[in-house]
Amino acid sequence: MLAKITDAEFNRLTKFMLDKYGINLTQKRILIEGRLGSALQQRGFTDFKSFLDMVFADKSGTEMINLLNRLTTNHTFFLREQEHYDFMKTTALPYFEKTKRDNKISIWSAACSSGEEPYTNVMACMEYFGGKAAAWKIEVQATDISMRAMTKAKEAVYHQDSMKNLPDTWKKKYFTSVGNDCFKVSPTVTDKVTFKTYNLMEPIPYRAYPFDIIFCRNVMIYFEHDTKIAVVNRLYDALIPGGYLFIGHAESITRDATKYKFIKPAVYLKPLPGAE
């Protein structure tokens, strides 16, 4: 039988996750017991207190990373929330094509999970530019708190189930079969993506290198209101004027608490100077 977490242990863990990572798990008691219970058994612990003491005492950080990997959900797929890519094709990329003098598109995929999103971002740009793609430098920075997700993302191998939303032309152009109904993303795509682990609660290290587009989708649903506002305001500083922020369709931003201009559900603009 799996161990049950006491109120004190539950409060200790959820407070740490909220304070350190902005993740609210106060309504996820069953999830915590389910995902960590097997880890306790495997490691020979009979109670959560001893297990948590071990995690917090580990100076290497390895145990904390393992804990995060178990508690964070990384379910995603290619071309998720396609409306964002339709907007890129009809509005965002045409604007940048007309206004960018350096022929460079810079995108940040924050909370990129297992990599489907940043690779979709590259493919969407390549499809838009078509025969002109070689003249454009497409750069995607992909970050996530989970090292497990980052490892899978770098492998760039995916089961066909996660590719069901992709057009057949994309599958043929950007993937190679590796057997067992799995496919590997082409180097023409992966070479344009750089992966780094990053906690959204920390200062953004890209101030000197603003982005044209930021994707931060389906992660802020776990954040408290004040945490969410702090995060999106930091993302605002990392955008160029005229740049776009895409969030999940189940998420929203309090408009009077930020400088963003609301464009449509889940799409926000950093206005040009004088246009606020």
PyRosetta script that sets phi, psi and omega in degrees:
from pyrosetta import init, pose_from_sequence

init()
pose = pose_from_sequence("MLAKITDAEFNRLTKFMLDKYGINLTQKRILIEGRLGSALQQRGFTDFKSFLDMVFADKSGTEMINLLNRLTTNHTFFLREQEHYDFMKTTALPYFEKTKRDNKISIWSAACSSGEEPYTNVMACMEYFGGKAAAWKIEVQATDISMRAMTKAKEAVYHQDSMKNLPDTWKKKYFTSVGNDCFKVSPTVTDKVTFKTYNLMEPIPYRAYPFDIIFCRNVMIYFEHDTKIAVVNRLYDALIPGGYLFIGHAESITRDATKYKFIKPAVYLKPLPGAE")
pose.set_psi(1, 135.0)
pose.set_omega(1, -179.6)
pose.set_phi(2, -71.0)
pose.set_psi(2, 146.3)
pose.set_omega(2, 179.9)
pose.set_phi(3, -66.9)
pose.set_psi(3, 151.1)
pose.set_omega(3, 175.8)
pose.set_phi(4, -101.8)
pose.set_psi(4, 140.6)
pose.set_omega(4, -179.9)
pose.set_phi(5, -87.8)
pose.set_psi(5, 133.2)
pose.set_omega(5, 179.2)
pose.set_phi(6, -77.8)
pose.set_psi(6, 166.7)
pose.set_omega(6, 178.8)
pose.set_phi(7, -59.7)
pose.set_psi(7, -41.3)
pose.set_omega(7, -178.5)
pose.set_phi(8, -65.3)
pose.set_psi(8, -42.5)
pose.set_omega(8, 179.8)
pose.set_phi(9, -68.1)
pose.set_psi(9, -40.6)
pose.set_omega(9, 179.1)
pose.set_phi(10, -62.7)
pose.set_psi(10, -45.2)
pose.set_omega(10, -179.3)
pose.set_phi(11, -66.1)
pose.set_psi(11, -38.6)
pose.set_omega(11, 178.9)
pose.set_phi(12, -61.1)
pose.set_psi(12, -46.2)
pose.set_omega(12, -178.3)
pose.set_phi(13, -69.9)
pose.set_psi(13, -47.9)
pose.set_omega(13, -176.6)
pose.set_phi(14, -66.9)
pose.set_psi(14, -35.4)
pose.set_omega(14, 177.6)
pose.set_phi(15, -64.9)
pose.set_psi(15, -42.2)
pose.set_omega(15, 178.9)
pose.set_phi(16, -63.1)
pose.set_psi(16, -45.9)
pose.set_omega(16, -178.8)
pose.set_phi(17, -62.6)
pose.set_psi(17, -36.2)
pose.set_omega(17, 179.8)
pose.set_phi(18, -73.3)
pose.set_psi(18, -45.3)
pose.set_omega(18, -177.2)
pose.set_phi(19, -69.0)
pose.set_psi(19, -41.4)
pose.set_omega(19, -173.8)
pose.set_phi(20, -85.5)
pose.set_psi(20, -39.5)
pose.set_omega(20, -172.1)
pose.set_phi(21, -120.8)
pose.set_psi(21, -3.4)
pose.set_omega(21, 179.3)
pose.set_phi(22, 73.7)
pose.set_psi(22, 12.0)
pose.set_omega(22, -176.3)
pose.set_phi(23, -95.4)
pose.set_psi(23, 121.4)
pose.set_omega(23, -178.3)
pose.set_phi(24, -94.9)
pose.set_psi(24, 108.3)
pose.set_omega(24, 179.2)
pose.set_phi(25, -112.4)
pose.set_psi(25, 19.3)
pose.set_omega(25, -175.8)
pose.set_phi(26, -66.9)
pose.set_psi(26, -18.0)
pose.set_omega(26, 176.9)
pose.set_phi(27, -106.4)
pose.set_psi(27, 16.8)
pose.set_omega(27, -172.9)
pose.set_phi(28, -118.7)
pose.set_psi(28, 37.2)
pose.set_omega(28, -176.1)
pose.set_phi(29, -61.1)
pose.set_psi(29, -45.1)
pose.set_omega(29, -179.5)
pose.set_phi(30, -64.4)
pose.set_psi(30, -40.5)
pose.set_omega(30, 178.0)
pose.set_phi(31, -60.5)
pose.set_psi(31, -45.0)
pose.set_omega(31, -178.9)
pose.set_phi(32, -62.0)
pose.set_psi(32, -47.2)
pose.set_omega(32, -179.7)
pose.set_phi(33, -62.7)
pose.set_psi(33, -38.9)
pose.set_omega(33, -179.2)
pose.set_phi(34, -68.8)
pose.set_psi(34, -43.6)
pose.set_omega(34, -175.3)
pose.set_phi(35, -80.6)
pose.set_psi(35, -28.0)
pose.set_omega(35, -179.2)
pose.set_phi(36, -98.7)
pose.set_psi(36, -19.5)
pose.set_omega(36, -177.7)
pose.set_phi(37, -58.6)
pose.set_psi(37, -43.9)
pose.set_omega(37, 179.9)
pose.set_phi(38, -67.7)
pose.set_psi(38, -32.8)
pose.set_omega(38, 177.9)
pose.set_phi(39, -65.0)
pose.set_psi(39, -38.5)
pose.set_omega(39, 177.3)
pose.set_phi(40, -59.6)
pose.set_psi(40, -48.1)
pose.set_omega(40, -178.9)
pose.set_phi(41, -61.5)
pose.set_psi(41, -45.8)
pose.set_omega(41, -178.1)
pose.set_phi(42, -61.6)
pose.set_psi(42, -33.8)
pose.set_omega(42, -176.9)
pose.set_phi(43, -92.1)
pose.set_psi(43, -2.7)
pose.set_omega(43, 177.1)
pose.set_phi(44, 85.5)
pose.set_psi(44, 16.4)
pose.set_omega(44, 177.5)
pose.set_phi(45, -91.1)
pose.set_psi(45, 145.9)
pose.set_omega(45, 179.8)
pose.set_phi(46, -108.9)
pose.set_psi(46, -6.3)
pose.set_omega(46, 179.0)
pose.set_phi(47, -147.9)
pose.set_psi(47, 158.3)
pose.set_omega(47, -177.4)
pose.set_phi(48, -70.6)
pose.set_psi(48, -32.0)
pose.set_omega(48, -177.8)
pose.set_phi(49, -59.8)
pose.set_psi(49, -48.6)
pose.set_omega(49, -179.2)
pose.set_phi(50, -63.6)
pose.set_psi(50, -39.0)
pose.set_omega(50, 179.6)
pose.set_phi(51, -64.8)
pose.set_psi(51, -46.9)
pose.set_omega(51, -179.5)
pose.set_phi(52, -66.8)
pose.set_psi(52, -37.7)
pose.set_omega(52, 176.2)
pose.set_phi(53, -57.6)
pose.set_psi(53, -42.1)
pose.set_omega(53, 179.4)
pose.set_phi(54, -64.9)
pose.set_psi(54, -43.6)
pose.set_omega(54, -179.1)
pose.set_phi(55, -61.8)
pose.set_psi(55, -48.2)
pose.set_omega(55, -176.4)
pose.set_phi(56, -72.1)
pose.set_psi(56, -23.0)
pose.set_omega(56, -179.5)
pose.set_phi(57, -84.7)
pose.set_psi(57, -14.4)
pose.set_omega(57, -177.4)
pose.set_phi(58, -71.8)
pose.set_psi(58, 110.9)
pose.set_omega(58, -176.9)
pose.set_phi(59, -75.3)
pose.set_psi(59, -19.7)
pose.set_omega(59, -177.9)
pose.set_phi(60, -74.6)
pose.set_psi(60, -22.7)
pose.set_omega(60, -177.6)
pose.set_phi(61, 86.3)
pose.set_psi(61, -5.8)
pose.set_omega(61, -177.8)
pose.set_phi(62, -63.2)
pose.set_psi(62, -43.5)
pose.set_omega(62, -177.9)
pose.set_phi(63, -66.4)
pose.set_psi(63, -36.6)
pose.set_omega(63, 178.1)
pose.set_phi(64, -66.8)
pose.set_psi(64, -38.7)
pose.set_omega(64, 176.6)
pose.set_phi(65, -62.4)
pose.set_psi(65, -43.0)
pose.set_omega(65, 178.0)
pose.set_phi(66, -62.2)
pose.set_psi(66, -39.3)
pose.set_omega(66, 177.8)
pose.set_phi(67, -62.4)
pose.set_psi(67, -46.2)
pose.set_omega(67, 179.5)
pose.set_phi(68, -62.2)
pose.set_psi(68, -41.1)
pose.set_omega(68, 179.6)
pose.set_phi(69, -60.1)
pose.set_psi(69, -34.9)
pose.set_omega(69, -179.1)
pose.set_phi(70, -78.0)
pose.set_psi(70, -32.1)
pose.set_omega(70, -173.2)
pose.set_phi(71, -91.9)
pose.set_psi(71, -20.0)
pose.set_omega(71, -179.1)
pose.set_phi(72, -94.4)
pose.set_psi(72, 135.4)
pose.set_omega(72, -178.6)
pose.set_phi(73, -88.5)
pose.set_psi(73, 134.5)
pose.set_omega(73, -176.5)
pose.set_phi(74, -128.3)
pose.set_psi(74, 48.7)
pose.set_omega(74, 179.1)
pose.set_phi(75, -93.2)
pose.set_psi(75, 122.3)
pose.set_omega(75, 177.9)
pose.set_phi(76, -157.6)
pose.set_psi(76, -179.9)
pose.set_omega(76, 180.0)
pose.set_phi(77, -160.7)
pose.set_psi(77, 167.9)
pose.set_omega(77, -177.9)
pose.set_phi(78, -70.4)
pose.set_psi(78, 144.2)
pose.set_omega(78, 177.7)
pose.set_phi(79, 58.1)
pose.set_psi(79, 37.5)
pose.set_omega(79, 176.3)
pose.set_phi(80, -70.0)
pose.set_psi(80, 140.3)
pose.set_omega(80, -176.9)
pose.set_phi(81, 52.2)
pose.set_psi(81, 66.4)
pose.set_omega(81, -172.4)
pose.set_phi(82, -58.9)
pose.set_psi(82, -23.4)
pose.set_omega(82, 179.2)
pose.set_phi(83, -55.4)
pose.set_psi(83, -32.3)
pose.set_omega(83, 178.1)
pose.set_phi(84, -65.3)
pose.set_psi(84, -38.7)
pose.set_omega(84, -178.9)
pose.set_phi(85, -76.1)
pose.set_psi(85, -29.3)
pose.set_omega(85, 172.2)
pose.set_phi(86, -64.6)
pose.set_psi(86, -40.7)
pose.set_omega(86, 179.0)
pose.set_phi(87, -66.6)
pose.set_psi(87, -39.4)
pose.set_omega(87, 176.1)
pose.set_phi(88, -58.6)
pose.set_psi(88, -44.5)
pose.set_omega(88, -176.0)
pose.set_phi(89, -68.2)
pose.set_psi(89, -40.0)
pose.set_omega(89, -173.7)
pose.set_phi(90, -91.6)
pose.set_psi(90, -24.3)
pose.set_omega(90, -171.5)
pose.set_phi(91, -128.3)
pose.set_psi(91, -58.8)
pose.set_omega(91, -171.6)
pose.set_phi(92, -66.8)
pose.set_psi(92, -53.4)
pose.set_omega(92, -177.1)
pose.set_phi(93, -67.0)
pose.set_psi(93, -39.8)
pose.set_omega(93, 174.5)
pose.set_phi(94, -59.7)
pose.set_psi(94, -36.3)
pose.set_omega(94, 177.8)
pose.set_phi(95, -64.9)
pose.set_psi(95, -47.0)
pose.set_omega(95, -179.2)
pose.set_phi(96, -67.6)
pose.set_psi(96, -34.3)
pose.set_omega(96, 178.1)
pose.set_phi(97, -61.2)
pose.set_psi(97, -35.2)
pose.set_omega(97, -179.0)
pose.set_phi(98, -81.1)
pose.set_psi(98, -30.5)
pose.set_omega(98, -170.0)
pose.set_phi(99, -105.6)
pose.set_psi(99, -21.1)
pose.set_omega(99, -176.8)
pose.set_phi(100, -81.5)
pose.set_psi(100, 125.6)
pose.set_omega(100, 179.9)
pose.set_phi(101, -92.6)
pose.set_psi(101, -16.2)
pose.set_omega(101, -178.3)
pose.set_phi(102, -95.9)
pose.set_psi(102, 1.8)
pose.set_omega(102, -179.9)
pose.set_phi(103, 52.8)
pose.set_psi(103, 44.1)
pose.set_omega(103, 179.6)
pose.set_phi(104, -130.8)
pose.set_psi(104, 131.2)
pose.set_omega(104, 174.7)
pose.set_phi(105, -111.8)
pose.set_psi(105, 122.3)
pose.set_omega(105, -178.0)
pose.set_phi(106, -116.9)
pose.set_psi(106, 122.4)
pose.set_omega(106, -176.6)
pose.set_phi(107, -125.6)
pose.set_psi(107, 138.3)
pose.set_omega(107, 173.3)
pose.set_phi(108, -111.1)
pose.set_psi(108, 121.1)
pose.set_omega(108, 174.0)
pose.set_phi(109, -100.9)
pose.set_psi(109, 91.6)
pose.set_omega(109, -180.0)
pose.set_phi(110, -82.9)
pose.set_psi(110, 142.2)
pose.set_omega(110, -175.1)
pose.set_phi(111, 56.8)
pose.set_psi(111, 54.8)
pose.set_omega(111, -171.1)
pose.set_phi(112, -77.5)
pose.set_psi(112, -7.4)
pose.set_omega(112, 179.8)
pose.set_phi(113, 54.8)
pose.set_psi(113, -131.8)
pose.set_omega(113, -172.1)
pose.set_phi(114, -88.3)
pose.set_psi(114, 12.5)
pose.set_omega(114, 168.2)
pose.set_phi(115, 104.2)
pose.set_psi(115, -10.3)
pose.set_omega(115, -178.0)
pose.set_phi(116, -60.6)
pose.set_psi(116, -39.3)
pose.set_omega(116, -177.9)
pose.set_phi(117, -64.9)
pose.set_psi(117, -53.7)
pose.set_omega(117, -179.1)
pose.set_phi(118, -62.2)
pose.set_psi(118, -35.2)
pose.set_omega(118, 177.5)
pose.set_phi(119, -68.8)
pose.set_psi(119, -36.7)
pose.set_omega(119, 174.8)
pose.set_phi(120, -62.5)
pose.set_psi(120, -39.0)
pose.set_omega(120, 178.9)
pose.set_phi(121, -58.6)
pose.set_psi(121, -43.9)
pose.set_omega(121, 178.9)
pose.set_phi(122, -64.4)
pose.set_psi(122, -47.8)
pose.set_omega(122, -178.2)
pose.set_phi(123, -61.6)
pose.set_psi(123, -39.1)
pose.set_omega(123, 179.1)
pose.set_phi(124, -62.5)
pose.set_psi(124, -40.9)
pose.set_omega(124, 178.2)
pose.set_phi(125, -66.5)
pose.set_psi(125, -44.1)
pose.set_omega(125, -178.8)
pose.set_phi(126, -64.3)
pose.set_psi(126, -38.0)
pose.set_omega(126, 177.9)
pose.set_phi(127, -66.6)
pose.set_psi(127, -39.4)
pose.set_omega(127, -179.3)
pose.set_phi(128, -65.4)
pose.set_psi(128, -48.4)
pose.set_omega(128, -176.6)
pose.set_phi(129, -75.3)
pose.set_psi(129, -24.3)
pose.set_omega(129, 175.7)
pose.set_phi(130, 55.7)
pose.set_psi(130, -123.6)
pose.set_omega(130, -178.4)
pose.set_phi(131, -66.5)
pose.set_psi(131, -15.1)
pose.set_omega(131, 179.3)
pose.set_phi(132, -92.8)
pose.set_psi(132, 0.1)
pose.set_omega(132, -174.3)
pose.set_phi(133, -59.1)
pose.set_psi(133, -34.7)
pose.set_omega(133, -178.6)
pose.set_phi(134, -64.4)
pose.set_psi(134, -23.2)
pose.set_omega(134, -179.3)
pose.set_phi(135, -86.6)
pose.set_psi(135, -3.8)
pose.set_omega(135, -178.6)
pose.set_phi(136, -114.6)
pose.set_psi(136, 141.4)
pose.set_omega(136, 175.4)
pose.set_phi(137, -97.9)
pose.set_psi(137, 111.7)
pose.set_omega(137, -179.5)
pose.set_phi(138, -102.8)
pose.set_psi(138, 118.2)
pose.set_omega(138, -178.4)
pose.set_phi(139, -124.4)
pose.set_psi(139, 126.8)
pose.set_omega(139, 177.8)
pose.set_phi(140, -122.5)
pose.set_psi(140, 120.8)
pose.set_omega(140, 173.2)
pose.set_phi(141, -95.7)
pose.set_psi(141, 123.9)
pose.set_omega(141, -177.9)
pose.set_phi(142, -117.7)
pose.set_psi(142, 127.9)
pose.set_omega(142, -179.2)
pose.set_phi(143, -131.8)
pose.set_psi(143, 153.3)
pose.set_omega(143, 175.0)
pose.set_phi(144, -160.0)
pose.set_psi(144, 156.2)
pose.set_omega(144, 179.6)
pose.set_phi(145, -79.3)
pose.set_psi(145, -20.8)
pose.set_omega(145, -174.3)
pose.set_phi(146, -93.3)
pose.set_psi(146, 120.0)
pose.set_omega(146, 177.8)
pose.set_phi(147, -71.6)
pose.set_psi(147, -29.3)
pose.set_omega(147, 176.8)
pose.set_phi(148, -63.4)
pose.set_psi(148, -45.2)
pose.set_omega(148, 177.8)
pose.set_phi(149, -63.0)
pose.set_psi(149, -40.1)
pose.set_omega(149, -178.9)
pose.set_phi(150, -63.5)
pose.set_psi(150, -39.3)
pose.set_omega(150, 179.2)
pose.set_phi(151, -63.1)
pose.set_psi(151, -45.4)
pose.set_omega(151, 178.7)
pose.set_phi(152, -64.2)
pose.set_psi(152, -39.7)
pose.set_omega(152, -179.8)
pose.set_phi(153, -61.8)
pose.set_psi(153, -42.2)
pose.set_omega(153, -179.1)
pose.set_phi(154, -68.5)
pose.set_psi(154, -30.3)
pose.set_omega(154, 177.1)
pose.set_phi(155, -66.9)
pose.set_psi(155, -33.4)
pose.set_omega(155, 175.3)
pose.set_phi(156, 60.1)
pose.set_psi(156, 33.4)
pose.set_omega(156, 176.8)
pose.set_phi(157, -115.4)
pose.set_psi(157, 129.0)
pose.set_omega(157, -173.1)
pose.set_phi(158, -136.9)
pose.set_psi(158, 147.2)
pose.set_omega(158, 175.4)
pose.set_phi(159, -74.7)
pose.set_psi(159, 150.9)
pose.set_omega(159, -176.8)
pose.set_phi(160, -60.0)
pose.set_psi(160, -23.4)
pose.set_omega(160, 179.6)
pose.set_phi(161, -61.5)
pose.set_psi(161, -33.3)
pose.set_omega(161, -179.6)
pose.set_phi(162, -79.8)
pose.set_psi(162, -5.3)
pose.set_omega(162, -177.3)
pose.set_phi(163, -106.3)
pose.set_psi(163, 7.9)
pose.set_omega(163, -171.7)
pose.set_phi(164, -62.7)
pose.set_psi(164, -25.1)
pose.set_omega(164, -179.1)
pose.set_phi(165, -86.4)
pose.set_psi(165, -9.4)
pose.set_omega(165, -176.6)
pose.set_phi(166, -78.2)
pose.set_psi(166, 141.0)
pose.set_omega(166, 172.9)
pose.set_phi(167, -62.1)
pose.set_psi(167, 148.4)
pose.set_omega(167, 179.6)
pose.set_phi(168, -58.1)
pose.set_psi(168, -34.2)
pose.set_omega(168, -179.6)
pose.set_phi(169, -63.9)
pose.set_psi(169, -36.0)
pose.set_omega(169, 177.9)
pose.set_phi(170, -67.1)
pose.set_psi(170, -42.3)
pose.set_omega(170, -178.5)
pose.set_phi(171, -61.1)
pose.set_psi(171, -43.0)
pose.set_omega(171, -179.1)
pose.set_phi(172, -69.9)
pose.set_psi(172, -35.0)
pose.set_omega(172, -174.3)
pose.set_phi(173, -81.8)
pose.set_psi(173, -34.9)
pose.set_omega(173, -168.5)
pose.set_phi(174, -117.2)
pose.set_psi(174, 4.6)
pose.set_omega(174, -177.3)
pose.set_phi(175, -135.0)
pose.set_psi(175, 153.1)
pose.set_omega(175, 174.8)
pose.set_phi(176, -127.8)
pose.set_psi(176, 132.7)
pose.set_omega(176, 179.8)
pose.set_phi(177, -67.9)
pose.set_psi(177, 136.3)
pose.set_omega(177, 176.6)
pose.set_phi(178, -121.5)
pose.set_psi(178, 13.4)
pose.set_omega(178, 177.4)
pose.set_phi(179, 91.0)
pose.set_psi(179, 164.9)
pose.set_omega(179, 179.6)
pose.set_phi(180, 56.0)
pose.set_psi(180, 37.4)
pose.set_omega(180, 179.5)
pose.set_phi(181, 61.3)
pose.set_psi(181, 25.6)
pose.set_omega(181, 179.1)
pose.set_phi(182, -115.2)
pose.set_psi(182, 152.7)
pose.set_omega(182, -176.3)
pose.set_phi(183, -137.3)
pose.set_psi(183, 145.5)
pose.set_omega(183, 179.8)
pose.set_phi(184, -106.7)
pose.set_psi(184, 136.2)
pose.set_omega(184, 179.6)
pose.set_phi(185, -70.0)
pose.set_psi(185, 138.3)
pose.set_omega(185, -177.4)
pose.set_phi(186, -65.2)
pose.set_psi(186, 146.7)
pose.set_omega(186, 175.9)
pose.set_phi(187, -59.0)
pose.set_psi(187, -25.1)
pose.set_omega(187, 177.2)
pose.set_phi(188, -62.2)
pose.set_psi(188, -22.0)
pose.set_omega(188, 177.0)
pose.set_phi(189, -98.0)
pose.set_psi(189, -51.4)
pose.set_omega(189, -174.5)
pose.set_phi(190, -63.0)
pose.set_psi(190, -30.7)
pose.set_omega(190, -179.1)
pose.set_phi(191, -64.9)
pose.set_psi(191, -15.7)
pose.set_omega(191, -177.8)
pose.set_phi(192, -96.1)
pose.set_psi(192, 2.5)
pose.set_omega(192, -177.3)
pose.set_phi(193, -117.2)
pose.set_psi(193, 133.5)
pose.set_omega(193, 174.9)
pose.set_phi(194, -116.8)
pose.set_psi(194, 130.0)
pose.set_omega(194, -177.0)
pose.set_phi(195, -107.3)
pose.set_psi(195, 139.1)
pose.set_omega(195, 174.5)
pose.set_phi(196, -146.4)
pose.set_psi(196, 143.8)
pose.set_omega(196, 172.7)
pose.set_phi(197, -77.8)
pose.set_psi(197, 140.7)
pose.set_omega(197, -176.6)
pose.set_phi(198, -159.7)
pose.set_psi(198, 138.3)
pose.set_omega(198, 176.9)
pose.set_phi(199, -100.3)
pose.set_psi(199, 120.1)
pose.set_omega(199, -176.7)
pose.set_phi(200, -61.3)
pose.set_psi(200, -15.5)
pose.set_omega(200, 178.2)
pose.set_phi(201, -78.9)
pose.set_psi(201, -14.4)
pose.set_omega(201, -177.3)
pose.set_phi(202, -89.2)
pose.set_psi(202, 161.7)
pose.set_omega(202, 175.9)
pose.set_phi(203, -57.5)
pose.set_psi(203, 140.9)
pose.set_omega(203, -178.5)
pose.set_phi(204, -76.8)
pose.set_psi(204, 125.2)
pose.set_omega(204, -175.9)
pose.set_phi(205, -87.1)
pose.set_psi(205, 20.9)
pose.set_omega(205, -175.0)
pose.set_phi(206, -118.1)
pose.set_psi(206, 24.7)
pose.set_omega(206, -174.8)
pose.set_phi(207, -58.3)
pose.set_psi(207, -36.5)
pose.set_omega(207, -177.4)
pose.set_phi(208, -83.5)
pose.set_psi(208, 1.6)
pose.set_omega(208, -175.6)
pose.set_phi(209, -139.4)
pose.set_psi(209, 72.7)
pose.set_omega(209, -175.1)
pose.set_phi(210, -66.1)
pose.set_psi(210, 156.1)
pose.set_omega(210, -176.2)
pose.set_phi(211, -104.5)
pose.set_psi(211, 152.6)
pose.set_omega(211, 175.1)
pose.set_phi(212, -79.1)
pose.set_psi(212, -37.4)
pose.set_omega(212, -178.2)
pose.set_phi(213, -139.2)
pose.set_psi(213, 138.3)
pose.set_omega(213, 172.8)
pose.set_phi(214, -123.7)
pose.set_psi(214, 128.6)
pose.set_omega(214, 170.9)
pose.set_phi(215, -101.7)
pose.set_psi(215, 121.9)
pose.set_omega(215, 173.6)
pose.set_phi(216, -138.5)
pose.set_psi(216, 80.3)
pose.set_omega(216, -167.2)
pose.set_phi(217, -113.7)
pose.set_psi(217, 138.3)
pose.set_omega(217, 170.8)
pose.set_phi(218, 59.1)
pose.set_psi(218, 32.3)
pose.set_omega(218, 172.7)
pose.set_phi(219, -120.5)
pose.set_psi(219, -30.8)
pose.set_omega(219, -177.2)
pose.set_phi(220, -75.6)
pose.set_psi(220, -6.4)
pose.set_omega(220, 175.7)
pose.set_phi(221, -63.6)
pose.set_psi(221, -20.0)
pose.set_omega(221, 178.8)
pose.set_phi(222, -90.3)
pose.set_psi(222, -7.4)
pose.set_omega(222, -172.6)
pose.set_phi(223, -90.9)
pose.set_psi(223, 146.8)
pose.set_omega(223, 168.8)
pose.set_phi(224, -67.7)
pose.set_psi(224, 159.1)
pose.set_omega(224, -176.0)
pose.set_phi(225, -55.1)
pose.set_psi(225, -49.7)
pose.set_omega(225, -177.2)
pose.set_phi(226, -65.2)
pose.set_psi(226, -36.8)
pose.set_omega(226, 177.8)
pose.set_phi(227, -64.4)
pose.set_psi(227, -43.9)
pose.set_omega(227, 180.0)
pose.set_phi(228, -59.8)
pose.set_psi(228, -45.4)
pose.set_omega(228, 179.8)
pose.set_phi(229, -63.0)
pose.set_psi(229, -41.3)
pose.set_omega(229, 179.3)
pose.set_phi(230, -63.0)
pose.set_psi(230, -40.5)
pose.set_omega(230, -179.4)
pose.set_phi(231, -66.4)
pose.set_psi(231, -49.7)
pose.set_omega(231, -176.6)
pose.set_phi(232, -66.7)
pose.set_psi(232, -28.4)
pose.set_omega(232, 176.1)
pose.set_phi(233, -72.2)
pose.set_psi(233, -33.5)
pose.set_omega(233, 173.6)
pose.set_phi(234, -68.0)
pose.set_psi(234, -38.5)
pose.set_omega(234, 176.8)
pose.set_phi(235, -63.6)
pose.set_psi(235, -35.5)
pose.set_omega(235, 177.2)
pose.set_phi(236, -56.9)
pose.set_psi(236, -43.4)
pose.set_omega(236, -179.6)
pose.set_phi(237, -66.3)
pose.set_psi(237, -23.2)
pose.set_omega(237, -178.0)
pose.set_phi(238, -90.8)
pose.set_psi(238, -0.7)
pose.set_omega(238, 178.3)
pose.set_phi(239, -97.0)
pose.set_psi(239, 149.2)
pose.set_omega(239, 169.7)
pose.set_phi(240, -75.6)
pose.set_psi(240, 153.4)
pose.set_omega(240, 170.6)
pose.set_phi(241, -57.8)
pose.set_psi(241, 130.3)
pose.set_omega(241, -174.6)
pose.set_phi(242, 92.3)
pose.set_psi(242, 1.3)
pose.set_omega(242, 179.9)
pose.set_phi(243, -87.2)
pose.set_psi(243, 163.8)
pose.set_omega(243, -174.5)
pose.set_phi(244, -117.7)
pose.set_psi(244, 143.9)
pose.set_omega(244, 171.1)
pose.set_phi(245, -112.8)
pose.set_psi(245, 127.4)
pose.set_omega(245, 174.5)
pose.set_phi(246, -108.9)
pose.set_psi(246, 126.7)
pose.set_omega(246, 174.7)
pose.set_phi(247, -118.2)
pose.set_psi(247, 173.6)
pose.set_omega(247, -178.6)
pose.set_phi(248, -68.9)
pose.set_psi(248, 151.4)
pose.set_omega(248, -178.7)
pose.set_phi(249, -68.9)
pose.set_psi(249, -15.2)
pose.set_omega(249, 175.7)
pose.set_phi(250, -90.3)
pose.set_psi(250, 2.8)
pose.set_omega(250, -176.8)
pose.set_phi(251, -114.3)
pose.set_psi(251, 163.5)
pose.set_omega(251, 175.9)
pose.set_phi(252, -151.5)
pose.set_psi(252, 163.4)
pose.set_omega(252, 179.3)
pose.set_phi(253, -121.3)
pose.set_psi(253, 133.4)
pose.set_omega(253, 175.6)
pose.set_phi(254, -68.4)
pose.set_psi(254, 112.8)
pose.set_omega(254, -169.1)
pose.set_phi(255, -65.1)
pose.set_psi(255, -36.3)
pose.set_omega(255, -177.1)
pose.set_phi(256, -80.4)
pose.set_psi(256, 0.8)
pose.set_omega(256, 178.8)
pose.set_phi(257, -103.1)
pose.set_psi(257, 1.3)
pose.set_omega(257, -179.0)
pose.set_phi(258, -139.9)
pose.set_psi(258, 171.3)
pose.set_omega(258, 178.9)
pose.set_phi(259, -96.7)
pose.set_psi(259, -0.2)
pose.set_omega(259, -178.8)
pose.set_phi(260, -63.5)
pose.set_psi(260, 150.7)
pose.set_omega(260, 169.4)
pose.set_phi(261, -99.1)
pose.set_psi(261, 124.5)
pose.set_omega(261, 177.9)
pose.set_phi(262, -70.8)
pose.set_psi(262, 125.1)
pose.set_omega(262, 179.8)
pose.set_phi(263, -101.1)
pose.set_psi(263, -49.9)
pose.set_omega(263, 177.3)
pose.set_phi(264, -164.6)
pose.set_psi(264, 169.0)
pose.set_omega(264, -179.3)
pose.set_phi(265, -51.1)
pose.set_psi(265, 125.5)
pose.set_omega(265, 176.6)
pose.set_phi(266, 75.5)
pose.set_psi(266, 9.7)
pose.set_omega(266, 177.4)
pose.set_phi(267, -130.3)
pose.set_psi(267, 124.3)
pose.set_omega(267, -178.3)
pose.set_phi(268, -131.3)
pose.set_psi(268, 148.8)
pose.set_omega(268, -176.4)
pose.set_phi(269, -116.9)
pose.set_psi(269, 140.0)
pose.set_omega(269, 167.3)
pose.set_phi(270, -89.0)
pose.set_psi(270, 110.1)
pose.set_omega(270, -173.6)
pose.set_phi(271, -63.5)
pose.set_psi(271, 155.3)
pose.set_omega(271, 173.3)
pose.set_phi(272, -69.9)
pose.set_psi(272, 154.2)
pose.set_omega(272, 178.5)
pose.set_phi(273, -54.0)
pose.set_psi(273, 134.0)
pose.set_omega(273, -179.6)
pose.set_phi(274, 84.9)
pose.set_psi(274, -5.5)
pose.set_omega(274, -177.8)
pose.set_phi(275, -110.0)
pose.set_psi(275, 6.3)
pose.set_omega(275, -179.0)
pose.set_phi(276, -62.7)
pose.dump_pdb("model.pdb")
